[in-house]
Amino acid sequence: MVSAAEGNERNFRAGLSRTRGAYLALRDRISRGEFRPGKRFPGEPTLAAELGVSRVTLRHALDRLEAEGLVERRMGSGTYLSARGGGSPVVADLANVLTHLVEMGRRTSVKLLSFAYLAPSPDIGIALQLPEGERVQRSERVRVIDGQPFSYLVTSVPESIGIGWSEDDLAKRPLLELLERAGLVADHARQTIAAALAGPDVARALGIEPGAALLTLTRTVFDPQGRGIEHLQALYRPDLYSFQMDLVRAGHREGRRWRPVAVDGTKPGNNRPPQAAE
């Protein structure tokens, strides 16, 4: 027999599930361009019927969209898609990962969450090719654009490099700029891209729900001698950040393949959003 407390808990979880489902459905429709900036949404009874939820559940979902700045609710008028809601996310050119980083870093703001010197995890030690016993400077930051947090960044650099700047420096300047100030050259990088779910701390920092889907990028940057100078693990909100790669066909006959090409963001007529800095 289910107790009253257990029944209330089940009802609460079911309500959260329905609210989240309505919220995700509306976000999906926004991303597909079904609603235009400045245009009124269908009325609540219509939307609730389309989504198969109650009007109370629909209002909770709209509350979340409003908190994220995606919609505007006008008293006595209705719900409208905000200008930001119809915009495009920041786009990163995968074929040109080290270009425009400092420029973008100066156009966004960053919040430093933690800063410490500690022993690296085995994976980071191997990626940076650190000698046994060498520590790393580890920092956690959140980068913000247009008032919205869009990336959660965990960076590790060898202690012998990181000792050249302070916690205050890292809170104010892009890491690439600090590396260059130290006389280092970011020559090439190795990176992987995957998907992840937001844990409680990351969700809180990015203003999203725990368990929300995120893009994740892991990058190791090397100098011209092949020495690892930075390890980055970045988590991105997919509604505010996306990856893009331009390709050309190369080779002859059976050997033809797609080859990535870097795009010059300074070319006239190139309206691509600026790349993001870590």
N, C-alpha and C positions, 0 to 999 in steps of 0.2 A: 504494500500500500504506500502511495506517495504522500509524504507529509505536505502541509501547506507551504512550508519554507521551500521544499524541493520543487513544488509546483510553481511557486513564484519565480524561482531561479530559472526553470525551464522556459517560462513565459518571457522572462527578461532576455535570455539568450536568443529566443526565437524572434523577439522584437528587434534585437540588434542585427540579426541575420537579414530580416526583411528590410530594415533601414539601409544596411550596407548594400543589399541587392539593388534597391531603388537608386541609391547614390551612384553605384557603378554603372547602372544602365543609363542614367542621365549623363554621366561623364562620357560614356561611350558615344552617345548621340551628339554631345557637344564636340567631341574630337572628330566625328565624321562630318561636321559642318551642317547638321540638321537645323541648328539654331544660329541665327546671325547676330552679331554684336548690335545692341540697341534695339533689337526686335523682341516683342513680347512672347513669352512662352504660352502654350495652351493653358487654359484655366485649370485650377487644381482638380476639380472633378474629372476633367478629361484626362489629365496626366495620371491621376491615381488609377483610373479605369484601364488606361493603356499599360500601366506597369503592374496591374493586379494587386495593388496595395491599398490600404486605407488612407484617407487624407491626412491623418495624424502621422502615419509612417512617411508619407510623401513630404510633409512639412519638416520632419527631422532630417530627411535627405537633403532638402533644399537649404536647411540651416547649415549643413556641412559645406555645401557648394558656396554659400554666401561667405562663410568663414574663410574659405580659400580664395575669395576674391573672384570667383568664376561667374557669379550671378549677382544681380542687384534686385532687391525686393522693395517695391515702391508701394507705400500705403495707399490703398484704394485703387491701385492701377494694375498691379500684378508683378510677375517675375520676368526679368530681362537678362539676357546674356551681356556680361560686362565686356568692355573693350579688351581686357586681358584674356577673357575667356575665349575669345575668338582668335587670339594670336598664336604664333608659332613658338615652339620651344627653342632654346639655344641649340645650335647645331655644331657638332664637332666633326671636323674633317679627319677621318681615320688615316688618310694617306699623308697627312701633314701634321702629326700630333704635337710637334714641338714649336709650331709657328703661331704667332699672335698670343702666346701665353701671358707675357708681361702686359701687353696692351689690354687684354681682357681682365687681367687681375686688377688693373688700375680703374676699370670701369665698373667693378663690382666691389662689394664689401665682404669682409670675412670676420668671423667670430672665433677666437681661439678658445677651445674648450679644455684642453689639457696640454701639458708640456713637461717632459721628463727625460732623463737619461737612464736607460735600463738595458738589460740583456735582450738581444733580439730573439724572436721565435726561430726555431730551426729553419723554417721556410724562408724567412727574410734573411737570415744569415747566409744561406746558400745562394739566394738570388743576388745579394750584394757581394758575394764572394769574400766575406769577412774572415779575418784570421780568428782563431779561437780566443775567446776572452774579450774581444772588442765589443764595446757597447754601441748603441745607437741613440740618437736624439729622436724621440717619438713625439709627435704632436697630433692632436685631433682638432679639426676645424670644420666650420660650416660656412659655405659661401652663399651669398645672397645677391639676387638681382631683382631690381624693381620691387624691393621690399619682401621678396619671397625667397625662403631658403630652398636651394635646388640641389646642393651637393654636400655630402658628409665625407670628409677627407681624412684619412689616416696616413701620415707620411713618416718614413724612417730614413735617416741619413747616418752614415758613420759618424761616431762621436768626434773623430779627428777633423771632420768637415763642419759639423753643426756647432762646434765650440766657437766658430767664428762669428756667430750672431746670437742675439739675445731673444728672450721670450717676447719682448716688446717688438723687436724687428719682425718676428714671424707673425705677429698679430696685425702688422701694418703693411707688409710687403709680400708679393708672391714668392714662393720658394725658389722658382727659377731665377728671379732677380737676385736673390740672396746668394745662390750658387755662383752666378756670374760675377757678383761683387767680390766673391772669394777667389776669383781667378779661374774658376772651373768652366769647362765647356761641355754642354749637353750635346753629345755627338750623335747618339742613336739610342733607341729604346726597344724593349720587348714588352708586349702587353697582351692580355687576354680579356675578353668581354664575356660576361655571363649575366644571369639573372639571380636575384636574391630576394628574400623577404625581410622586411624591416623589423628589427628587434625593438624592444621598448625604448632604449636610449636613443637609437637612431630615429625612431618614429617621433619621439618627443622633440628632437632637435630640428627635424624637417617639417614638423607640423602636420604629420599624417598619422594614420591608424597603425598600430602594431600589426604586422602580418601583411602590410601593403606591399605590392610588387615594386621592385627597384631594379635599375640597371646597375651592374657592378663592373668596374674596370680595375684590373691590377696591372701596374706598369713598373718596370725597372729601367732606370735611365743610366746610361754609361758615358764615360768620357772617351776621348779619342784612343786612349790606351786600353780600353775595355774594362776599366775599373768601375764598379757600381757606385754611383754617387747619390742615388735616391730610389726609394721604394715607395710606391703609392698604392693604396687601396681606396678607391673612390666609389661611393654609392650615390646614385642620381635618381631624382624623381623623374619618371618617364614623361610626365605631363609638361615638364619644364626643360627637359634636356633630351637630345637625341643624337645618334651617330649617323654620319652620312659618308659614303665613299663614292667618288667618281671613277669610272672605269673606261678603258679603251681596249679595243681588240688589238693584240700584238702577235707577232710570229707569222709563220707561213704554213699553209695547208694543214696537215694533221697536228702540227705543233701550235696552232693558234690558240690563244687563251686570253682571258680577261686580265688586264694589268691595272693596278690602282695608280691614279695620278693625283698629284697635289694641286689644289686650286688656289690661285692667288687671290686672296680676299680683297686686294686693293685694285683689282681690274675695274675699269669703268663699266657700269651696268651690272656688276655683280651684287645682287641684293641679298646675298646669304648673310644671316646673322653672324656676328663675330664669334670666334672660337672661345672656349672657356679655359680659364687658367686654373691650375692646381697649385 
